[in-house]
Every structure is written in structure tokens, then in C-alpha cells.
Amino acid sequence: MSEPTVTRKLMLFFPRCECEKPIIYHLVKDYGLVVNVFRAKVTPEEEGYLVLDVTGTESDIEKALAFVKTFDVKINAAGKGLHWDAGRCTHCGVCLPHCPTEALFYGNPDKREVAFDEDKCIECLACIKVCPFNACSSAF
């Protein structure tokens, strides 16, 4: 019986010296992973990052991540590039109509308290542009 495929969201931080290496190419070619890049900033002159989904068997993903770590690349398995700071949020609701997936929503509609469902967030960053209190921020 073959191992089932899974999808994991990852955030990779590249030090300056590793940005020119074809790491994603090797994830696809050598480890048979399907890679979907959501956001990236990788240039030879500075540090870089990638937010991506990788799909494959759990064992292939683990082998691929071990390979990536040999390049001094930091891996954040939470994979989120957006941070919502509940302490800064004043629950004004300005962000709600701008969130296409309703990751930001009224968790308690009676009290009009904004809540954040990280699993629904697609990191479109629309909330960052409209939040007057900087409760939403990008890790990048």
C-alpha cells in the first residue's frame, strides 16, 4: 500500500549566500514534490523568503526538508506570513469587508469583536492596507 500524499504550507527564510541556489528545482526533481509558491522575494543581494505549499508523501517531504536545511535555510512549518495582533485590534471592523475568505470576522457578533481564523487566511494582505491601528502585519 502506497503512502498517502499530503500538503504542507511552509515559509522558508534564505540567508544572503543561499539565494542563488536552485533549491525549488531540487524539491520537484529529486523529491517528486508538487510546489505552489504563494509569495516570494529571493534576490542575490539580500535575504529572501518563500511562502509555499509542498505536496507529496510525508516521507518525501521530510527528506526534502532535510535537504533544504543543509543550505542554512530556516523553515517555519506554520507557514504564515501574516500576523494579527489581537492586542492592537480595536474591533472597528474596517478590515472585514476586505477579507475575501472571512479569515477576519466577528467572532462574537453581539459584542462586535473581531477574530482571526489563521487556517482561512490566504495572505492577500488586504487587511494590512486598511487597518488604521496596524493590527495586521506581514512577516516580510
C-alpha angles and dihedrals in degrees: 000000000000124000114258121247120246135185122226127186114222139180115208123196115200123201115227094261095055101051097095097055120104095237097147090050089058092048088059101036103036101031102031095234126155108226126200114185115207100176134000143175112176120154130155093237098060146016116293143202140201129197108198149149118234120197124195141090116319091244093051090048091050092049090048092050090051087053092049091051090059087071095058089251114153115226122208106193092191084069098197121139094179124078125193113199108207090191093060094043113103092188092240090145096223090131097051100082090046095056106092095194098040090241084143108054143141102280089186107026093186091060093032092232115165117226133184127225105198092192091062095047115109092183096241086150093218089131092060092059095052106034107106092196100047092240088144118060139165124240087221 
